[in-house]
Amino acid sequence: MNGIVVTQEPNGPLLSWTTVPDVNFAPDEVLVNVRATAVNRADLMQATGNYPPPPGASPILGLEMAGEIATLGEEVEGWEVGDRVCALLPGGGYAEQVNVPAEMLMKLPDDWSFEMGTAVPEVWLTAYVNLFLEADLQAGEIALIHAGASGVGTAAIQLARAVDAIPYITAGSEIKLGRCRELGAELAINYKTEDFLEKIKEATDGKGVDVILDPVGGTYLDRNIKALNRFGRLVNIGLLGGVKGEINMALLLINRLTIVGSTLRSRPPAEKITITKKFESGFWPLLKDGTLKPIIDTTFPIEKAQDAHLYVADNKNIGKVILKVE
């Protein structure tokens, strides 16, 4: 089969669509013909050698996919060859085929394209697990979502609205701010021209927000802590702003704040299956009926994965960047 192979060149990683070993699959897994996958920040990090896959995972990039079941493992029940599915992956999505535990699969609605299907697993499950299972976001609470126009951000805005929480966001352009407002963001802050801490304090009469979902890390840490209301929860899901930061520990104690570090990829398969099932019973119906919508920015052929990575690295996207596999 073909897949994306990464080689390190003087000017950076080179992504090539070429022959790779065929995929093996376990008795409780299915083999899926991949029709679409998507670009995530983790893929960019892995391509540069800074985010190795978990032990036992495919070295091929790709944390989600949509496609058709090609072969069933001998222990698999409830699925048929040809079923259209999507799933979260620990790796391997940038290829013609991938193995997936059958319990991780979600069945695509008949009217969905594969591109729509692959725009769901990584970002929607990330937003779901961190807003609700980690931060316990409740109706009426305010959630600050940094990088609101990203894939995770556009999902998180909609999920917050779905439970009657109030999403605030940060983004870096007026176009992105406008799109986030359309999705339901009540306050949209341009982090390039405005201080998000000042804007939040102004909007909340000095109280702050209840939950912060943050992929930035270090450079935002101090302001994030100061932006939290009493009993606030900060969930950090990335390190775009560096690995180190300073905070006022007195605020942490006095306001009884919670800081959570969270990743999805490194969780064991059993935990990912549980997360998938909870999401499927809670929010998947709202995606299927169109109440919630996966946001797709643009689609590249898988052979142009290099261009897709550059597009994401330049922060051009609003929502997901898809790689289509013919």
C-alpha positions, 0 to 999 in steps of 0.5 A: 500500500501507499502512505506518507513517509517523512524524511528529515531534510536541511530545510525541514521535514519532507512528506512523500506519498510512497510505498509502505508496509501493509497493515496487520490487524488483530482479531478484535480490529478491522482493516479500513480503506482510508478515504480521508484523513486530516491534519492536526498540530500533533502531525506537524510536531511528529513530522519534525521529530518532536512528538513520537507516537505512543509505543506500539502505534504506527509511525505513520502520521495521522490521528483520525480517518474516515473510510470503508471497512475492508476486512473484519477481524475474526472476533469482530461483531456488529460490523460489515465489510463496506460499512462507512466509518470514522475513528480516532487513531494513535497514528497511521491515518496518512495511508491507504489502509489502517487497523482500528479496534472495532469498538473505536468505530463510529458509523458515518451518516448516509448523507455524510462525505468521508471528508466530513467524517474525518473532521470529527474524531480528533478535534471533537473528542479532544474538545469533549473530553477536556471541556466535560470529563476534565473541566466539568463544564456546566450550563451557565458557566463561561469557557475561554477557548484559546485558538477558537478558530482551530479545529478543536476551537470550532468544536469546543464553541459548539459543544459549550453552546450545546450545554448552555455554557457561554464560550469566549474565544481568542483568535488572531484575525478579524475573519477568524473572530467573525467566524467564531461569533457565527458559531456562537462565541459570545466574546471574541478577542484578537490576541494580536491586538488586545490583552485577553486578560483585560477583555475578560475582566472587563466582560465579567465585572472582574470575576473571570471565567470558569474554564479555560481550554488552552493549547498555548501553554507557557506564555499564557500561564500567568494570564490564564490563572489571573483570568479564572474565577473562583473554583476555575479550571485550566485545562492545558492541551498544548505547548505552542507558547513554550514549556515553561511559565510562572504563576502566582501560587497565592491565586491558585490557593486562595481561589481554589483553582485547578490546573489539568494537563491533558493529552488524548493520543497517549491514553490507553485504548480502553480509555479512548473506547470509553471516551468514544462511547460517551461522546457517541451517546451524548453528542454524536446525535447532534452532529448527525442531525446537523445541530452541530457541524464539523467545520472544514477549511480546505481539502488537499489530496494526500499527495499534497500533504506537505502543502497541507502542513505548511498551510496549517503551520501558517495558521491559515485555517478555520476548522479542519484541513482534510487530506483526501485519499483516492 
